[in-house]
């Protein structure tokens, strides 16, 4: 049995099978690498479900370290969180590989807004030892190009203040919207 057949069979009986059939063309014989873009040694392309385990491993690694120090106690916990994002009917994801190593990930969702179509970035992360080498900027440029081709007008995201991620986003053309605030209520 091929890997493709095994993955297809595995997800045919899972709760996300309908979503995958609607949003991941590779289940119908599409070779996801056709949408890839090679930039020097970095291969950037749209996410496929075949990437989910590597994305979860990298997510746990990045967000358990400086400056986040989140308490992602298990791979399964991180994987479950990412699957929840993937199950969104308007999910879109992007990955970047340096050889066989996953080095950057962007998970988000598309929104139809009164100001035009926008893409909300739920998660954007780069392997810790690869940060500061331009990979995040190259990945962001790739994503912007893809979204502009689909007539999207804005990227939106949330991040913590006063950390390197905020500086990264500002350097890449994002700005703080002083008319908005994040509201949280602990239950």
Secondary structure, 3 states (H helix, E strand, C coil): CCHHHHHHHHHHCCCCHHHHHHHCHHHHCCCHHHHCEEECCEEEEECCHHHHHHHHHHHHHHHCCCCCCCCCCCHHHHHHHHHHHHCCCCEEEEEEEECCEEEEEEEEEEEEECCEEEEEEEEEEECHHHCCCCHHHHHHHHHHHHHHHCCCCEEEECCCCCCHHHHHHHHCCCCCCCCCCCCCCCC
